[in-house]
Amino acid sequence: MKLSEIWERALFLLSVPKCICCGELLDFEEKALCSSCSEIFNEQKSRNCSRCSRKIPYCTCSNFYLESHYVKKLIKVYRYNSSKPELPGNLLVYCLKHDNRRDAFIRASVELAHSIEAAIDLSENKEYFIITNVPRRHKAILENGYDHAEMIARRIAKILGIEYAQFLVSKTEKPQKEVYGEKRKENAKFDYKKGPERSLKGKTVIIVDDVVTTGSSLAACAALIRGMGTRKIIGAALSIAYKDSYLKPRPSYSR
């Protein structure tokens, strides 16, 4: 048994983790969700995209707002359902934001890493890829002690063998969940992180977030990163909360 596995098992025994959904004690192999709740979680993942008809974890469809802000692909794992907060996927996001559970971060990172691998050929030229994340509000970091999107992004980078870097800081004042409609776009404010200037010429940047609702935060980050000369920008979110439409809006023609 490797030293790392011994350490993992020791942490498991000390923490005595329970399922974030039903509260049942977990086995070592189970991460954040018990086997029964994992089945429900897999049902969330098994939904089809209404645009490409593929299962959500294998879908790269973006939304129209993100497409207009250089994010042509959006990788995701499942659809967030705000009308049923008790669903495992919804509770996983809450746990990541507020509980800082090691097994929850492992579960989320592995799930999203698998979706990224399914969408992108990373077998060669990994040096052309960089993973970053939508930065959390400074106030939220002070309240919770960490940036959950950064922790997920760093784990994914390690799993995939890709460089992680953070280029931006959040200037957002209110939580996006407290803002609606067009005001979400106004509220999503970011700026370049202080430090030496860096060129991303020829690079593909994967921006990680937890939930994409309208895409305002991801789009604002993408617009700034685009200005650094990146070749391509790909979004990667644990879940999406918007309704994807099958047909694109028809152009209007004057008679």
C-alpha positions in Angstrom: 0.0 0.0 0.0 1.4 3.4 -1.0 2.1 6.1 1.6 -0.4 8.4 0.0 -3.2 5.8 0.3 -2.3 5.2 4.0 -2.6 8.9 4.5 -6.0 9.0 2.7 -7.3 6.2 4.8 -6.1 7.8 8.0 -7.9 11.0 7.1 -11.0 9.0 6.4 -11.0 7.3 9.7 -10.4 10.5 11.6 -13.2 12.4 9.8 -15.9 9.7 9.8 -17.6 11.3 6.8 -21.4 10.9 6.2 -23.3 11.2 2.9 -24.0 14.9 2.2 -27.5 13.9 1.1 -28.9 11.3 3.4 -26.4 11.3 6.3 -25.5 7.6 6.0 -21.9 6.7 7.0 -19.7 6.3 4.0 -17.3 3.6 3.0 -13.7 4.6 2.1 -14.4 4.2 -1.6 -17.5 6.4 -1.5 -16.8 10.1 -1.9 -19.4 12.6 -0.5 -22.3 10.4 -1.6 -23.4 6.9 -0.6 -24.2 4.3 -3.2 -27.9 5.0 -3.1 -27.5 8.8 -3.5 -24.9 8.3 -6.1 -27.5 6.5 -8.2 -29.8 9.6 -7.9 -26.8 11.7 -8.8 -26.2 9.6 -11.9 -29.8 10.2 -13.0 -29.0 14.0 -12.9 -26.0 13.3 -15.1 -28.0 11.1 -17.5 -30.2 14.0 -18.8 -29.8 14.8 -22.4 -28.9 18.2 -23.9 -31.8 19.5 -25.9 -29.5 21.0 -28.5 -27.1 18.1 -29.3 -29.1 15.3 -27.6 -25.9 13.9 -25.9 -25.8 13.2 -22.2 -24.8 16.2 -20.2 -21.3 15.0 -19.2 -20.5 14.5 -22.9 -22.1 17.7 -24.1 -20.0 20.8 -25.0 -22.9 23.1 -26.0 -22.5 26.6 -24.7 -25.3 29.2 -24.5 -25.9 32.1 -26.8 -24.5 34.7 -24.3 -21.3 32.7 -23.7 -20.9 32.1 -27.4 -20.9 35.9 -28.0 -18.1 36.2 -25.3 -15.6 33.7 -26.9 -16.8 30.6 -25.0 -17.8 28.4 -27.8 -17.6 25.2 -25.7 -19.0 24.7 -22.2 -18.2 21.3 -20.6 -20.4 20.2 -17.7 -21.3 17.3 -15.5 -25.0 17.7 -14.7 -28.0 20.0 -14.7 -28.6 22.0 -11.4 -32.3 21.9 -10.4 -33.2 24.8 -8.2 -36.8 23.5 -7.7 -35.4 20.4 -5.9 -32.7 21.6 -3.5 -32.6 18.1 -1.9 -31.0 16.5 -5.0 -27.5 15.2 -4.5 -26.0 17.4 -7.2 -27.4 20.5 -5.6 -26.2 19.5 -2.2 -22.7 18.8 -3.6 -22.5 22.4 -4.8 -23.6 23.7 -1.4 -21.0 21.5 0.3 -18.2 22.8 -1.9 -19.1 26.4 -1.1 -19.6 26.1 2.6 -18.3 22.8 4.1 -14.8 22.4 2.6 -15.1 18.6 2.7 -12.1 16.9 1.2 -14.1 14.0 -0.3 -16.6 16.4 -1.9 -13.8 18.2 -3.7 -12.3 14.9 -4.8 -15.7 13.8 -6.1 -16.4 17.1 -7.9 -12.9 17.3 -9.4 -12.8 13.8 -10.7 -16.3 14.1 -12.3 -15.4 17.3 -14.1 -12.0 16.0 -15.1 -13.7 13.0 -16.8 -16.0 15.3 -18.7 -13.0 17.5 -19.8 -11.1 14.4 -21.0 -14.2 13.2 -22.9 -14.5 16.6 -24.7 -10.8 17.5 -25.4 -7.9 15.4 -26.7 -5.2 15.9 -24.2 -3.0 13.1 -25.3 -0.5 15.5 -26.8 0.6 19.1 -26.4 -0.6 19.6 -22.9 1.7 22.6 -22.7 -0.7 24.5 -24.8 -3.5 24.2 -22.2 -3.9 26.2 -19.0 -6.6 25.7 -16.4 -7.9 28.7 -14.3 -11.2 29.5 -12.6 -13.8 32.2 -12.0 -12.4 33.8 -8.8 -14.7 34.0 -5.8 -15.7 37.2 -4.2 -13.1 38.5 -1.6 -15.9 38.7 1.1 -17.0 35.1 0.5 -13.4 33.9 0.8 -13.0 35.7 4.1 -16.3 34.2 5.4 -15.6 30.7 4.2 -11.8 30.6 4.3 -11.2 29.4 0.7 -12.1 29.7 -3.0 -13.9 26.5 -3.9 -13.7 27.0 -7.7 -9.9 27.5 -7.3 -9.6 24.3 -5.3 -11.5 22.3 -7.9 -9.5 23.8 -10.7 -6.2 23.0 -9.0 -7.2 19.4 -8.5 -8.4 19.0 -12.1 -5.1 20.4 -13.3 -3.2 17.9 -11.2 -5.4 15.0 -12.5 -5.0 16.0 -16.1 -1.3 17.0 -15.9 -2.0 20.6 -17.0 -0.7 23.9 -15.7 -2.9 25.9 -13.3 -2.7 29.7 -13.1 -4.9 32.5 -11.9 -5.0 35.7 -13.9 -8.0 37.5 -12.4 -9.5 38.8 -9.1 -13.2 39.3 -8.4 -14.5 42.8 -8.0 -18.1 41.5 -7.7 -19.9 43.1 -4.8 -23.1 41.0 -4.4 -23.5 37.2 -4.7 -24.9 36.4 -8.1 -27.7 34.4 -6.6 -29.1 37.7 -5.1 -29.1 39.4 -8.5 -31.5 38.7 -11.4 -31.9 39.3 -15.1 -29.6 41.9 -16.8 -28.3 43.0 -13.4 -26.3 39.8 -13.2 -24.2 41.1 -16.1 -23.6 44.4 -14.4 -22.8 42.7 -11.1 -20.2 40.3 -12.5 -17.0 42.4 -12.3 -13.4 41.1 -12.5 -10.0 42.6 -13.0 -6.5 41.4 -13.8 -4.5 40.1 -10.9 -1.5 42.2 -9.9 1.9 40.9 -11.1 4.0 40.6 -14.1 2.2 40.7 -17.4 1.7 37.4 -19.1 0.9 36.5 -22.7 -1.4 33.6 -23.5 -0.7 33.6 -27.2 -1.3 30.2 -28.7 -2.8 28.9 -25.4 -6.2 27.3 -24.8 -7.5 28.4 -21.4 -10.1 26.2 -19.6 -12.1 28.4 -17.1 -13.6 26.4 -14.2 -16.7 27.4 -12.3 -19.2 25.6 -10.0 -22.5 26.5 -11.5 -23.3 28.4 -14.7 -26.7 30.1 -14.5 -26.7 32.8 -17.1 -23.0 32.7 -17.8 -22.4 36.3 -16.7 -19.4 35.6 -14.5 -17.8 33.2 -16.9 -18.4 35.6 -19.8 -16.8 38.5 -18.0 -13.7 36.4 -17.1 -13.5 35.1 -20.7 -13.6 38.7 -22.1 -10.6 39.7 -20.0 -8.6 36.5 -20.7 -9.3 37.0 -24.4 -7.4 40.3 -24.1 -4.3 38.3 -23.0 -4.0 36.8 -26.5 -5.4 33.3 -25.8 -6.1 31.1 -28.9 -9.2 29.5 -27.5 -11.4 29.7 -24.3 -13.3 26.7 -23.0 -15.7 26.8 -20.1 -15.9 23.9 -17.6 -18.6 23.9 -14.9 -19.7 21.2 -12.5 -23.3 22.0 -13.4 -25.6 24.3 -15.5 -28.7 26.0 -14.2 -30.0 27.5 -17.5 -32.5 26.0 -19.9 -30.7 25.2 -23.2 -33.0 25.8 -26.2 -33.0 23.4 -29.2 -33.2 26.0 -31.9 -31.1 29.2 -32.2 -33.1 32.4 -32.6 -34.1 33.0 -36.2 -32.6 36.2 -37.8 -35.2 38.9 -38.5 -35.6 40.0 -42.1 -37.1 43.2 -43.1 -39.7 42.9 -45.9 
